[in-house]
Amino acid sequence: MYVYDDLRKDCCRMCGEGVDCGSIGRSVSGAHIICFHVGPLSGDQIIVQGGIHAREWVTALLVMRMAFAARNSDVGMGVFFLPMTNPDGCTLAQAGADAFPEHKAELLRLNGGGSDFALWKANLRGVDLNCNFDARHGKGASNVAAPAPESYPGPYPESEPETAALARFTRAVRPAITLSYHALGREVYYEFGQTGERLARDERIARLVADELGYTLVPGDLGSAGGYKDWCITQGITALTLETVSPHRSHPLNERDLDGEENNLWILKTIARAWQPPPATRGH
């Protein structure tokens, strides 16, 4: 089981090898949201993030493996890796409410009195972080009206320290592309209201990724709202959600469920080779 302490140890290891490491902010409990950068800091950048849904903590391990693979390889663009953007939630799903004594009573209440948090998706306050961005916030088909293990979008966009940190970081970096790893399904999502040349550009990148990975390309936004991918698209960024892990598996997942996902380690090179800046920025 890949836990937050493993990520911290990997951070020390990467820093020791000369990789740029840091924190983009802190979670509700004060845990650092750890970030690595590989490649040039100038030019177009990619942000790769995982672990935003607690029960999908295996995506943190996948993103960390991508970072290790990229550190000694010329990807072709600069890449920021954020393996675990919901560190509290991942710890809760793995270790239960005992890991957070100050929040234990409320967490048990939100979990219907049960002590098994393996299917929990939200952060410590019962906010689903991937519904908490400013993109049709609160209008998702599955949203609920109060804190819960999943699908509560929060009282307002970026109400949570984790989403506020990720949005602030993204605004500062202004990446060309973001990849958000979730589990499960082996699918690629890329739409949120974009049209014309932007839609054609984003679909081209998404199709390349889907073909490379053997994933299914899913058109349309399917009622999505408040997600990081959704919000990035409203900012003019090419943004993909990648649902990794076979649809024949089921939650809770474990590290063995990443078997067969090795191509994700090299997908960044495919994206970098295919990327072309929007027409308005070419030649500048």
TAZIGI-V673759 format. One record per residue. N is the residue number from 1. RES is the residue in one small letter. PSI is psi as a letter, one per 30 degrees, with the letter a starting at -180 (none if undefined). NEAR is the number of other ideal C-beta (glycine too) atoms within 8 Angstrom. Layout:
BEGIN
n:N res:RES psi:PSI near:NEAR
n:N res:RES psi:PSI near:NEAR
END
This chain:
BEGIN
n:1 res:m psi:k near:6
n:2 res:y psi:j near:10
n:3 res:v psi:l near:10
n:4 res:y psi:e near:10
n:5 res:d psi:e near:6
n:6 res:d psi:e near:8
n:7 res:l psi:e near:15
n:8 res:r psi:e near:9
n:9 res:k psi:e near:8
n:10 res:d psi:e near:10
n:11 res:c psi:e near:11
n:12 res:c psi:e near:8
n:13 res:r psi:e near:8
n:14 res:m psi:e near:13
n:15 res:c psi:e near:9
n:16 res:g psi:f near:6
n:17 res:e psi:g near:7
n:18 res:g psi:g near:4
n:19 res:v psi:k near:11
n:20 res:d psi:k near:6
n:21 res:c psi:l near:10
n:22 res:g psi:a near:7
n:23 res:s psi:k near:8
n:24 res:i psi:f near:10
n:25 res:g psi:a near:13
n:26 res:r psi:l near:9
n:27 res:s psi:a near:15
n:28 res:v psi:e near:10
n:29 res:s psi:f near:9
n:30 res:g psi:g near:5
n:31 res:a psi:k near:10
n:32 res:h psi:k near:8
n:33 res:i psi:j near:16
n:34 res:i psi:k near:14
n:35 res:c psi:k near:12
n:36 res:f psi:k near:13
n:37 res:h psi:k near:13
n:38 res:v psi:k near:12
n:39 res:g psi:a near:11
n:40 res:p psi:k near:6
n:41 res:l psi:f near:6
n:42 res:s psi:l near:4
n:43 res:g psi:a near:6
n:44 res:d psi:k near:10
n:45 res:q psi:l near:13
n:46 res:i psi:k near:17
n:47 res:i psi:k near:14
n:48 res:v psi:k near:15
n:49 res:q psi:k near:16
n:50 res:g psi:l near:16
n:51 res:g psi:g near:18
n:52 res:i psi:f near:13
n:53 res:h psi:k near:13
n:54 res:a psi:e near:15
n:55 res:r psi:f near:12
n:56 res:e psi:h near:15
n:57 res:w psi:f near:15
n:58 res:v psi:f near:15
n:59 res:t psi:f near:14
n:60 res:a psi:e near:14
n:61 res:l psi:e near:12
n:62 res:l psi:e near:14
n:63 res:v psi:e near:16
n:64 res:m psi:e near:13
n:65 res:r psi:e near:9
n:66 res:m psi:e near:13
n:67 res:a psi:e near:16
n:68 res:f psi:e near:9
n:69 res:a psi:e near:9
n:70 res:a psi:f near:14
n:71 res:r psi:f near:10
n:72 res:n psi:g near:3
n:73 res:s psi:k near:7
n:74 res:d psi:j near:4
n:75 res:v psi:e near:13
n:76 res:g psi:f near:8
n:77 res:m psi:l near:15
n:78 res:g psi:k near:14
n:79 res:v psi:k near:15
n:80 res:f psi:k near:14
n:81 res:f psi:k near:15
n:82 res:l psi:i near:16
n:83 res:p psi:e near:15
n:84 res:m psi:i near:14
n:85 res:t psi:f near:12
n:86 res:n psi:i near:14
n:87 res:p psi:e near:16
n:88 res:d psi:e near:14
n:89 res:g psi:e near:16
n:90 res:c psi:e near:15
n:91 res:t psi:e near:13
n:92 res:l psi:e near:16
n:93 res:a psi:e near:13
n:94 res:q psi:e near:10
n:95 res:a psi:f near:7
n:96 res:g psi:l near:9
n:97 res:a psi:f near:12
n:98 res:d psi:f near:7
n:99 res:a psi:f near:7
n:100 res:f psi:i near:13
n:101 res:p psi:e near:5
n:102 res:e psi:f near:4
n:103 res:h psi:f near:10
n:104 res:k psi:e near:10
n:105 res:a psi:e near:6
n:106 res:e psi:e near:7
n:107 res:l psi:e near:13
n:108 res:l psi:e near:11
n:109 res:r psi:e near:7
n:110 res:l psi:f near:10
n:111 res:n psi:g near:13
n:112 res:g psi:g near:4
n:113 res:g psi:f near:5
n:114 res:g psi:k near:7
n:115 res:s psi:f near:7
n:116 res:d psi:j near:7
n:117 res:f psi:g near:14
n:118 res:a psi:f near:9
n:119 res:l psi:g near:10
n:120 res:w psi:k near:13
n:121 res:k psi:f near:12
n:122 res:a psi:a near:16
n:123 res:n psi:a near:14
n:124 res:l psi:f near:13
n:125 res:r psi:g near:8
n:126 res:g psi:g near:11
n:127 res:v psi:k near:14
n:128 res:d psi:j near:14
n:129 res:l psi:f near:15
n:130 res:n psi:g near:12
n:131 res:c psi:g near:17
n:132 res:n psi:g near:15
n:133 res:f psi:l near:15
n:134 res:d psi:i near:9
n:135 res:a psi:j near:12
n:136 res:r psi:h near:9
n:137 res:h psi:k near:14
n:138 res:g psi:g near:9
n:139 res:k psi:g near:7
n:140 res:g psi:k near:13
n:141 res:a psi:f near:5
n:142 res:s psi:g near:5
n:143 res:n psi:k near:13
n:144 res:v psi:l near:7
n:145 res:a psi:f near:4
n:146 res:a psi:l near:6
n:147 res:p psi:k near:8
n:148 res:a psi:l near:11
n:149 res:p psi:f near:10
n:150 res:e psi:l near:9
n:151 res:s psi:f near:11
n:152 res:y psi:k near:15
n:153 res:p psi:f near:13
n:154 res:g psi:l near:13
n:155 res:p psi:f near:3
n:156 res:y psi:l near:6
n:157 res:p psi:k near:10
n:158 res:e psi:h near:10
n:159 res:s psi:f near:10
n:160 res:e psi:k near:13
n:161 res:p psi:e near:9
n:162 res:e psi:e near:16
n:163 res:t psi:e near:15
n:164 res:a psi:e near:11
n:165 res:a psi:e near:12
n:166 res:l psi:e near:15
n:167 res:a psi:e near:12
n:168 res:r psi:e near:10
n:169 res:f psi:e near:14
n:170 res:t psi:e near:14
n:171 res:r psi:e near:8
n:172 res:a psi:e near:6
n:173 res:v psi:e near:9
n:174 res:r psi:i near:6
n:175 res:p psi:l near:12
n:176 res:a psi:e near:10
n:177 res:i psi:k near:14
n:178 res:t psi:k near:16
n:179 res:l psi:k near:13
n:180 res:s psi:j near:15
n:181 res:y psi:k near:15
n:182 res:h psi:l near:14
n:183 res:a psi:k near:12
n:184 res:l psi:l near:15
n:185 res:g psi:f near:8
n:186 res:r psi:h near:12
n:187 res:e psi:l near:10
n:188 res:v psi:k near:15
n:189 res:y psi:k near:13
n:190 res:y psi:f near:14
n:191 res:e psi:k near:12
n:192 res:f psi:i near:12
n:193 res:g psi:f near:7
n:194 res:q psi:l near:9
n:195 res:t psi:l near:5
n:196 res:g psi:b near:6
n:197 res:e psi:e near:7
n:198 res:r psi:e near:10
n:199 res:l psi:e near:10
n:200 res:a psi:e near:8
n:201 res:r psi:e near:11
n:202 res:d psi:e near:15
n:203 res:e psi:e near:12
n:204 res:r psi:e near:9
n:205 res:i psi:e near:15
n:206 res:a psi:e near:13
n:207 res:r psi:e near:9
n:208 res:l psi:e near:11
n:209 res:v psi:e near:15
n:210 res:a psi:e near:12
n:211 res:d psi:e near:7
n:212 res:e psi:e near:9
n:213 res:l psi:f near:12
n:214 res:g psi:g near:7
n:215 res:y psi:l near:11
n:216 res:t psi:k near:8
n:217 res:l psi:k near:11
n:218 res:v psi:j near:8
n:219 res:p psi:l near:6
n:220 res:g psi:l near:5
n:221 res:d psi:f near:9
n:222 res:l psi:h near:6
n:223 res:g psi:g near:6
n:224 res:s psi:k near:12
n:225 res:a psi:k near:15
n:226 res:g psi:g near:19
n:227 res:g psi:l near:14
n:228 res:y psi:e near:14
n:229 res:k psi:e near:15
n:230 res:d psi:e near:16
n:231 res:w psi:e near:13
n:232 res:c psi:e near:11
n:233 res:i psi:e near:16
n:234 res:t psi:f near:10
n:235 res:q psi:g near:8
n:236 res:g psi:g near:6
n:237 res:i psi:k near:11
n:238 res:t psi:j near:12
n:239 res:a psi:k near:16
n:240 res:l psi:k near:16
n:241 res:t psi:k near:11
n:242 res:l psi:j near:14
n:243 res:e psi:j near:13
n:244 res:t psi:l near:14
n:245 res:v psi:k near:14
n:246 res:s psi:k near:8
n:247 res:p psi:f near:7
n:248 res:h psi:f near:3
n:249 res:r psi:l near:8
n:250 res:s psi:l near:3
n:251 res:h psi:k near:7
n:252 res:p psi:k near:7
n:253 res:l psi:l near:12
n:254 res:n psi:l near:7
n:255 res:e psi:e near:8
n:256 res:r psi:f near:5
n:257 res:d psi:f near:12
n:258 res:l psi:f near:11
n:259 res:d psi:k near:5
n:260 res:g psi:f near:5
n:261 res:e psi:g near:9
n:262 res:e psi:f near:5
n:263 res:n psi:f near:9
n:264 res:n psi:f near:12
n:265 res:l psi:f near:9
n:266 res:w psi:g near:8
n:267 res:i psi:f near:12
n:268 res:l psi:e near:14
n:269 res:k psi:e near:10
n:270 res:t psi:e near:11
n:271 res:i psi:e near:15
n:272 res:a psi:e near:11
n:273 res:r psi:e near:7
n:274 res:a psi:f near:9
n:275 res:w psi:k near:12
n:276 res:q psi:k near:5
n:277 res:p psi:l near:8
n:278 res:p psi:l near:9
n:279 res:p psi:e near:6
n:280 res:a psi:f near:4
n:281 res:t psi:f near:7
n:282 res:r psi:k near:8
n:283 res:g psi:g near:3
n:284 res:h psi:none near:3
END
